[in-house]
Amino acid sequence: MQDINSFGPVPMKHEMLLNLLADYSAPNNKIISLISAGELIRLKRGLYVASPGKNGTLLSPELIANHLLGPSYVSIKCISTLWNDTGKGIFNHFTYH
């Protein structure tokens, strides 16, 4: 079994967790116990992330937003602000000529 903490701040889908916990007779119960123990955080139904206190990394709001909302203008704008970019280079890259 691969350690859940090895995924760091990357959100994991329920199916991925089921594969990781396949050695358990009741993997869904193990997911519930990991949430109760504070080792796993439920972002929404079917999407989880390892607790930052357990894996030593900080959660990335941008990465979580991208998984929750999908690629969006908000995500791109947030990243361009984070990198002190106006975003024109990002949007020009996707413009068809």
N, C-alpha and C positions, 0 to 999 in steps of 0.2 A: 504494500500500500504506500503510495506517495503521500508525503506529509502535506496537509492542507496549508500550512504556513509557508511552504515553498512557493506558493503563488503570490505571496506578498500582497500588494494593494489591488491586484487584478480581480475584478468580480468574477464569480464562478456561477454557472447555471446549475440547476438542480440535477440535470442528467450527468454533469461532470462529477458532482459530489457523489451521486449514486455509484458511478464507476470507481471512484476513489475508495468508497466504503463498501465495496462489493464483498469483502471478507466477513462483514457483519451479517447476521441472520435478519436483522431489521435495520437497514441503513437509514430509513426515515426517522426511526426513533433515535438513532445516533446523531442525526442532524439536529433534532430537537434538543438533545442533551448538550451538544456543542454550543448551541445558541444560549441555553440556560447557564452554561459554564462561562459564557463570555468569550469563547474562543472563535465564534462565528457570529457575524452580524447579518441579519436579514434586511436586504435593501427593499425588496418587494417580493411578491410571490414568485418563487423559482429563481431568485437571484440573490447571491450571498457574497460576502467578502470576509477574509480572515481578519480577526481583531488586530488592530495595530499594536496593542500592548503585547500580544503574543509573538508576533513576527518581527518586531523591531523597526517596522517601516511606518511612515505616515500614510493615511488615506489620501488619495488624490481626488479632490472634488471634481476636477475636469474629467478624469477617467470614469468616475462613477456617473457623472452627468451624461457622458457619451453612451454608456451602457443603458442607462435608464431612458434617455430621450432619443438615442440614435444620433448619427451625425447630423448636426444642425447648425444654423447660423449662430445660435447662442454659444455653442461649443467653440466654433471657429473664432468668434469675437472674443471670447474669454481667453483662448490661447494666444491670440494676437496681442491682446492687452498684457498678458503675462510676459510675453517676449518683447514688449514695447514696440510693436509693429502696428502700422495703421491698418493692416489687413489687405491693402491693395495688391500686394504681391501674391497673397493667397488666392484672392478672387480672380486676378488676372490669369493665374495659372489654369483656372478652370473655364476661362472664357474661350469660346470657339471663334476662330478667325476664318 
